[in-house]
Amino acid sequence: MNEDHLKFLLNWSPPDGTSRRVTTARLAVRIGQRTVWPVDGADDASLEIQADDLLSHLTEFWKPLILRQTYPISTQPERPSLLRAEAEKRWGSAPEETVEREDALVTAFEEAHDLSHSFAGMFDLPPLWFIRQGDRMLVETRSALRSVTFEDARAALRRAGDDIATHLQATRDDRWSDLLKAWRTRDQGDPTILLAWAASLDRNVAEAFAREGVLAAPHDVAEAANDNDELRIAARMASALPQEQIRQIIALVKSFEKCAAQPLNDLGIEVRAYIAKSSADRRPFEQGEAAAHFVRTYLKLSTEDMVDVFSVVDDLGVSLHPESVEPSTLFALAVWGPRHGPAVLLNELAMPYPAQIDFRDNWLARVTLAHELCHLLLDQEHTLTAVEVLHSRMPLDIERRAKAFAGEFLLPGSVAADIWKKAKSPRSLIELETLAGDLSREYGVTKNVAAWKLEHGLNKIDVDLRVLLDAVAPNR
């Protein structure tokens, strides 16, 4: 996979004897060979800035830029620039106190993560957003949303700061001594504050968890940025929940012992290499479907047969834990890291079913387990703790990929379309409801998944029944 590297291009203005000119530079941002800011695609465009403003911004907001991986309120916009619009939808029916609190959080997020805010006195600049998502960094400009590797972005931000610091140091002007010292010590900080950023926790909650030994606080930004602590990741994924429920989820993760799972590891290496080679630039749901086809072939599973996903996961060496736990909004946990897992918890409270039916025949449990299998296979380059819970802080693209994998693994769209043809191509609501029910029973998936995969399969043969299938399963 060819990576386009992020670069901050700083061209210093010739000195003219004034103090202002010392910090004047022209700035452009490039990804690969393309200039993306201030004007996308205009390689000769740059913006005149005061570079000490940019260094001040990087210094002040280094910790959230490097450590934050979630949005400050429980919503998941498609891109960082849409956070305020998504928040305003919530605020229409929210109490005034909630609106004021969340507005302050959104404003603080905008100030930190849109680097165009760093240039004092310059207004209506094109935005330049940075927000981390796992091992990627989203970079949004006015015209596009792109991503680079997190390590590449961190190195580019560090080089930009170092370049400015070196330039200011060479002036031998004491005015910047405090700023230069702050930049040099940017990776240091109160461990509980670092924990709060890394786990997306309120500072008081982070302090309590560190004090009680629920979570270990990182020593510095570098340790926190490694993101290799399953418990911190679990806390982050569940951070929208009340404190006691976060505590319960951390305790669940702690209960999962570390075990060998060579078959899972081998398959994960194979499928990640396949996706990197064949589907790296495709949309998340396309990656999920491609991965599902690969895994079916790797495991020698017939396209037409119902998959026993419980046996598949068990054979791969994953420890399965069907249990009844609180909160009931927690559907599942998937954990695999240096100290815990691989393990999956399926919450029976979130998936009610008749007592006389084996849990392995619970359609929602089957779909959820397939979803978690995707996380274990595709998201394992870094420590994984996937928490399927109401208001989970899992990045949207990762969730979309796992959802697509689960549906295609259990019921390939092409199979659903073939069965539709064999049923004489029904097009009425009643007939489609009957067909969706038949697909649910035959392949052990929810009605929503059956309708969703039928829609996808039909789209590939240029048949659009989306409106009717919306009526069959409106929440798919």
C-alpha positions in Angstrom: 0.0 0.0 0.0 1.5 3.3 -1.1 1.3 5.9 1.6 1.1 9.6 0.8 3.2 11.4 3.5 2.0 14.6 5.2 4.3 17.6 5.0 4.2 21.2 6.4 6.1 23.4 4.0 7.5 26.5 5.7 9.3 29.1 3.6 10.8 31.8 5.7 10.6 35.5 4.6 13.9 37.3 4.2 14.8 39.4 7.3 14.1 43.1 7.1 15.2 44.2 10.5 11.8 44.2 12.1 10.8 41.8 14.9 7.6 40.8 13.1 9.5 39.7 10.0 11.5 37.3 12.1 8.5 35.1 12.5 7.0 35.6 9.1 6.8 32.5 6.8 4.7 31.2 4.0 2.9 27.9 4.9 1.4 25.2 2.7 0.4 21.6 3.6 0.9 18.8 1.3 -0.1 15.1 1.3 2.0 13.1 -1.2 2.6 15.3 -4.2 -0.6 17.3 -3.8 -1.0 20.6 -2.0 -4.1 20.3 0.2 -4.0 23.6 2.1 -4.6 26.6 1.8 -5.9 25.8 -1.7 -6.5 22.2 -2.7 -4.5 21.3 -5.8 -2.8 24.7 -6.2 0.9 23.8 -5.7 1.9 27.4 -6.0 -0.5 28.6 -3.2 0.7 29.3 0.3 -0.4 31.5 3.2 1.7 34.1 5.0 1.6 33.4 8.7 3.4 34.3 11.9 5.1 31.0 12.7 5.2 31.5 16.4 1.4 31.4 16.4 1.5 27.9 14.9 4.1 26.8 17.4 2.0 28.1 20.2 -1.0 26.2 18.9 0.9 22.9 18.5 2.4 23.3 22.0 -0.9 24.2 23.7 -2.9 21.5 22.0 -0.3 18.8 21.5 -2.0 16.4 23.9 -5.5 16.5 22.4 -4.0 16.4 18.9 -2.0 13.3 19.6 -4.2 11.5 22.1 -7.8 12.3 21.5 -9.6 9.7 19.4 -13.2 10.6 20.0 -15.5 13.6 19.7 -16.3 15.5 23.0 -20.1 14.7 22.9 -21.8 11.4 22.2 -22.3 11.8 18.5 -20.3 10.5 15.5 -20.2 12.9 12.6 -18.9 11.8 9.2 -16.0 14.3 9.5 -14.8 16.8 12.2 -16.2 19.9 10.5 -19.8 18.4 10.9 -19.5 18.1 14.7 -21.3 21.4 15.4 -24.1 20.7 12.9 -24.7 17.2 14.5 -24.6 18.8 18.0 -27.2 21.4 17.0 -29.6 18.7 16.0 -29.4 17.4 19.6 -29.7 20.8 21.1 -33.1 21.5 19.7 -34.7 19.4 22.4 -32.1 19.5 25.1 -32.2 21.5 28.4 -30.4 24.9 28.3 -27.7 23.6 30.8 -26.9 20.7 28.4 -26.7 23.0 25.4 -24.3 25.4 27.2 -22.1 22.6 28.4 -21.9 20.8 25.1 -21.4 24.1 23.2 -18.4 24.8 25.3 -17.0 21.3 24.6 -17.6 21.7 20.8 -16.0 25.1 20.8 -12.9 23.8 22.6 -12.7 20.9 20.2 -12.9 23.3 17.2 -10.1 25.5 18.7 -7.8 22.6 19.2 -8.3 20.4 16.1 -8.8 23.1 13.4 -5.3 24.4 13.0 -6.6 27.5 11.1 -7.6 28.8 14.5 -3.9 29.2 15.3 -3.3 32.3 13.2 -4.3 35.2 15.4 -6.2 38.0 13.7 -6.7 36.1 10.5 -10.3 35.3 9.7 -12.2 33.2 7.2 -9.2 31.0 6.6 -9.9 27.6 5.0 -10.2 25.0 7.8 -7.4 22.4 8.5 -8.8 19.7 10.7 -6.8 16.9 12.4 -8.4 14.1 14.4 -6.9 10.8 15.3 -8.8 7.5 14.6 -6.7 4.6 15.8 -3.6 4.2 13.6 -4.9 6.8 11.2 -5.1 10.6 11.3 -8.0 12.3 9.5 -7.0 15.4 7.7 -10.0 17.5 6.5 -9.8 20.6 4.4 -12.6 22.6 2.8 -12.7 20.4 -0.3 -11.8 16.9 1.0 -11.4 14.4 3.8 -8.2 12.4 3.7 -6.2 10.3 6.0 -2.6 9.5 6.7 -1.0 7.1 9.2 -1.0 8.4 12.7 2.7 8.0 13.0 3.3 9.9 9.8 1.0 12.7 11.0 2.7 12.9 14.4 6.1 13.1 12.7 5.0 15.8 10.4 3.5 17.9 13.2 6.7 17.4 15.3 8.9 18.4 12.3 6.9 21.6 11.8 7.2 22.5 15.5 10.9 21.7 15.5 11.5 23.8 12.4 9.9 26.8 13.9 11.6 26.2 17.3 15.0 26.0 15.6 14.3 29.2 13.7 13.3 31.1 16.8 16.2 29.7 18.8 18.6 31.1 16.2 17.3 34.6 16.8 18.7 34.5 20.3 15.6 36.6 21.4 14.4 35.8 24.9 10.8 36.6 24.0 10.3 33.0 22.9 12.2 31.3 25.7 9.1 30.2 27.5 7.5 29.0 24.3 10.6 27.0 23.3 10.8 25.4 26.8 7.1 24.5 26.6 7.6 22.9 23.2 10.6 20.9 24.4 8.5 19.5 27.3 5.3 19.0 25.4 5.3 15.2 26.0 5.3 15.7 29.8 2.3 16.2 31.9 0.1 15.1 34.8 -0.4 11.4 34.3 -4.1 11.6 35.2 -4.6 14.4 32.6 -2.9 12.1 30.0 -5.2 9.3 31.0 -8.2 11.5 30.6 -7.1 12.4 27.0 -6.1 8.9 26.1 -9.3 7.3 27.4 -11.7 10.2 26.6 -12.7 10.5 30.3 -13.7 13.4 32.4 -10.6 14.4 34.4 -12.4 13.7 37.7 -13.3 10.2 36.5 -9.7 9.6 35.3 -8.3 10.7 38.6 -10.7 8.3 40.5 -9.8 5.4 38.2 -6.1 6.0 38.5 -6.3 6.4 42.3 -8.3 3.2 42.7 -6.1 1.2 40.3 -8.9 0.7 37.8 -6.7 2.1 35.1 -3.0 2.7 34.9 -2.1 6.3 34.1 0.6 6.7 31.3 3.8 8.4 32.3 4.0 10.6 29.2 2.4 11.4 25.9 4.5 8.9 24.0 3.3 6.0 26.2 -0.3 7.1 26.0 0.0 7.5 22.2 1.1 3.9 21.8 -2.5 2.9 22.6 -1.5 -0.6 23.7 -3.5 -0.8 26.9 -6.7 -2.8 26.4 -8.3 -1.3 29.6 -7.8 2.3 28.5 -9.2 1.5 25.1 -12.3 -0.2 26.6 -12.8 2.9 28.8 -12.6 5.1 25.7 -15.0 3.1 23.7 -17.5 3.2 26.6 -16.7 6.7 27.7 -20.1 8.1 26.9 -21.6 5.9 29.6 -21.9 6.8 33.3 -18.9 6.2 35.4 -20.1 3.0 37.1 -20.9 1.4 33.9 -17.5 2.2 32.5 -16.0 0.7 35.6 -18.1 -2.5 35.0 -16.9 -2.8 31.4 -13.3 -2.4 32.4 -13.8 -5.1 35.0 -15.2 -7.4 32.3 -12.1 -6.8 30.1 -9.9 -7.6 33.1 -11.6 -10.9 33.5 -10.5 -12.2 30.1 -7.3 -14.2 30.4 -4.6 -14.0 27.8 -4.6 -17.2 25.5 -2.9 -18.4 22.4 -4.9 -18.2 19.2 -2.5 -19.1 16.4 -5.3 -19.9 13.9 -6.9 -16.5 14.5 -3.5 -14.8 14.2 -2.7 -16.6 11.0 -6.0 -15.8 9.4 -5.7 -12.2 10.5 -2.3 -11.8 8.9 -3.7 -13.2 5.6 -6.9 -11.2 5.5 -5.2 -7.9 6.4 -2.6 -8.4 3.7 -5.3 -9.2 1.2 -7.2 -6.0 2.0 -4.1 -3.9 2.0 -3.2 -5.2 -1.5 -6.6 -5.4 -3.1 -9.0 -3.0 -1.3 -6.9 -0.4 0.5 -8.5 2.5 -1.3 -12.1 1.2 -1.3 -14.9 2.3 1.0 -15.2 0.6 4.4 -18.3 -1.5 3.6 -16.5 -2.7 0.4 -13.5 -3.7 2.5 -15.8 -5.5 4.9 -17.5 -7.5 2.1 -14.1 -8.3 0.5 -12.8 -9.6 3.8 -15.9 -11.7 4.3 -15.4 -13.4 0.9 -11.7 -14.0 1.7 -12.5 -15.5 5.1 -15.2 -17.8 3.6 -12.7 -19.0 1.0 -9.9 -19.4 3.5 -12.1 -21.5 5.8 -13.5 -23.5 2.8 -17.1 -22.5 3.6 -19.7 -23.1 1.0 -21.3 -19.9 -0.3 -24.8 -21.4 -0.1 -24.6 -23.0 3.4 -25.5 -21.4 6.7 -22.3 -20.5 8.7 -21.9 -21.8 12.2 -20.1 -18.6 13.3 -19.9 -19.9 16.9 -17.9 -22.9 15.8 -15.8 -20.8 13.4 -14.8 -18.4 16.2 -14.2 -21.3 18.6 -11.9 -23.1 16.1 -9.9 -19.9 15.6 -9.0 -20.0 19.3 -11.2 -17.2 20.6 -12.6 -17.5 24.1 -16.3 -17.1 24.0 -18.3 -15.7 27.0 -22.1 -15.7 26.6 -23.1 -14.0 29.9 -25.8 -11.8 31.3 -24.2 -8.5 32.4 -25.1 -4.9 33.0 -25.6 -2.6 31.4 -28.1 -4.2 29.1 -27.1 -1.7 26.4 -23.8 -3.5 26.1 -24.1 -6.0 23.2 -20.6 -7.3 23.1 -16.9 -6.9 23.9 -14.1 -8.1 21.7 -10.6 -8.0 23.3 -7.2 -8.9 22.0 -4.0 -7.3 23.3 -0.8 -8.0 25.2 -2.6 -8.9 28.4 -6.1 -10.1 27.6 -7.8 -12.1 24.9 -8.6 -12.9 22.3 -12.1 -13.1 23.8 -15.6 -12.1 22.9 -18.4 -11.5 25.4 -21.9 -11.6 24.1 -24.4 -10.1 26.5 -27.5 -12.3 26.8 -29.4 -9.4 28.4 -29.0 -7.4 25.2 -30.2 -10.3 23.1 -33.3 -11.8 24.6 -34.4 -15.1 23.3 -36.8 -18.0 24.4 -35.3 -20.1 27.1 -35.9 -23.3 25.1 -33.7 -22.1 22.2 -29.9 -22.5 22.3 -28.1 -19.2 22.4 -26.1 -20.2 19.4 -29.4 -20.1 17.4 -30.0 -16.5 18.5 -29.9 -14.5 15.2 -28.8 -11.3 16.8 -26.1 -13.1 18.7 -24.8 -14.7 15.5 -24.7 -11.3 13.7 -23.0 -9.6 16.6 -20.4 -12.4 16.9 -19.6 -12.1 13.2 -19.2 -8.3 13.7 -16.8 -8.9 16.5 -14.8 -11.5 14.4 -14.2 -8.7 11.9 -12.8 -6.5 14.6 -10.5 -9.3 15.8 -9.3 -10.0 12.2 -8.9 -6.5 10.7 -8.3 -4.2 13.6 -5.5 -6.2 15.3 -2.4 -4.2 14.1 -2.9 -2.2 17.3 -4.4 -3.4 20.6 -8.1 -3.9 20.1 -11.0 -3.5 22.5 -14.2 -3.2 20.6 -17.2 -2.3 22.7 -20.6 -2.8 21.0 -22.6 -0.5 23.3 -25.1 2.2 22.9 -23.2 5.4 22.1 -19.9 3.5 21.6 -17.0 5.7 20.6 -15.9 3.3 17.9 -14.9 5.2 14.7 -17.6 5.1 12.0 -15.5 3.6 9.3 -14.3 0.7 11.5 -17.9 0.0 12.5 -19.2 0.2 8.9 -16.5 -2.3 7.8 -17.4 -4.7 10.6 -21.2 -4.4 9.9 -20.6 -5.1 6.2 -18.3 -8.1 7.0 -20.9 -9.6 9.4 -23.8 -9.4 6.9 -21.7 -10.7 3.9 -20.1 -13.5 6.0 -23.4 -14.9 7.1 -25.5 -14.1 4.0 -23.7 -13.1 0.8 -25.7 -10.6 -1.2 -25.3 -12.7 -4.3 -26.9 -15.6 -2.6 -29.8 -13.5 -1.4 -30.3 -12.2 -5.0 -30.2 -15.8 -6.4 -32.9 -16.9 -3.9 -35.0 -13.9 -4.9 -34.7 -15.0 -8.6 -35.7 -18.6 -7.7 -38.7 -17.2 -5.8 -39.9 -15.7 -9.2 -38.5 -12.2 -8.5 -41.1 -11.0 -6.0 -41.8 -7.3 -6.0 -44.7 -6.8 -3.6 -44.4 -5.9 0.0 -46.0 -9.0 1.3 -43.8 -11.3 -0.9 -40.7 -9.5 0.1 -41.6 -9.7 3.8 -42.0 -13.5 3.4 -38.7 -13.8 1.5 -36.9 -11.7 4.2 -38.3 -14.0 6.9 -37.2 -17.1 4.9 -33.7 -15.7 4.5 -33.6 -15.0 8.2 -34.4 -18.5 9.2 -32.3 -20.2 6.5 -29.1 -18.2 7.2 -29.6 -17.4 10.9 -29.6 -13.6 10.6 -31.9 -10.9 11.7 -34.6 -9.7 9.4 -32.8 -6.4 9.1 -29.7 -8.1 7.9 -31.7 -10.3 5.5 -33.4 -7.2 3.9 -30.1 -5.3 3.8 -28.2 -8.1 2.1 -31.1 -8.7 -0.3 -31.0 -5.0 -1.3 -27.2 -5.2 -1.8 -27.5 -8.3 -3.9 -30.2 -6.9 -6.1 -28.3 -3.6 -6.6 -25.6 -5.6 -8.3 -28.0 -6.9 -10.9 -29.6 -3.4 -11.4 -32.7 -4.1 -9.4 -33.8 -1.4 -7.0 -36.3 -2.4 -4.4 -35.0 -0.2 -1.6 -38.3 1.6 -0.9 -40.1 -1.7 -0.4 -37.3 -3.2 1.7 -37.3 0.0 3.8 -40.8 -0.9 4.7 -39.9 -4.5 5.4 -36.9 -3.6 7.7 -36.9 0.2 8.3 -33.9 0.1 10.7 -31.5 -2.0 8.7 
